[in-house]
Structure formats: structure tokens, C-alpha cells
Amino acid sequence: MIKIALTLLLSLILTSNTYALDLVFTNDGSKLMGTITAITPTHIQLSTSYAEQLTIGREHITGFSTSEDISLRLKDDTVIS
């Protein structure tokens, strides 16, 4: 019984997603999970497994986090990595 449980656990670990996990936090308290594919002055695009591509207006976003390194270009063309 223990051997079966360990085998199932190991197979779940080995086949689980290792995709980037990004979070978008909205002003209503929601946390949307997926992969951020674009950040513009007006919106963030988030690719999810449940709704494919979401476009969220920046006025609804309180913050975001990414599991990958990103670079930001400021209005004066300064790049922050």
C-alpha cells in the first residue's frame, strides 16, 4: 500500500507543470495565475489554462509578480533589469 502511494506521489511530482507562475493582483482582491505575456501602459495580458489569453486593464491592477526575470523600459528609455 505504501509503495503504491509513493509511486503515485512520485509520478505526480514528475509530471506536474513546471511552467512559469505569474500572478496579477486586482483591486477587488483577486489573484489571477498564469503567464504574463505582455505589459503595456494600458493593460497586462495573462495566458491561463482556463481562459487562454486575458487582457486586464491597468486601472484594475494593484500589482503583479513574476517567477522569471523581466526588464522594464522607462519613459526616458532607461532599462531596469
Buried (B, 14 or more C-beta within 10 A) or exposed (E): EEEEEEEEEEEEEEEEEEEEEBBBBBEEEEEBEBBBEEBEEEBBBBBBEEEEEBEBEEEBBEEBEBEEEEEEEEEEEEEEE
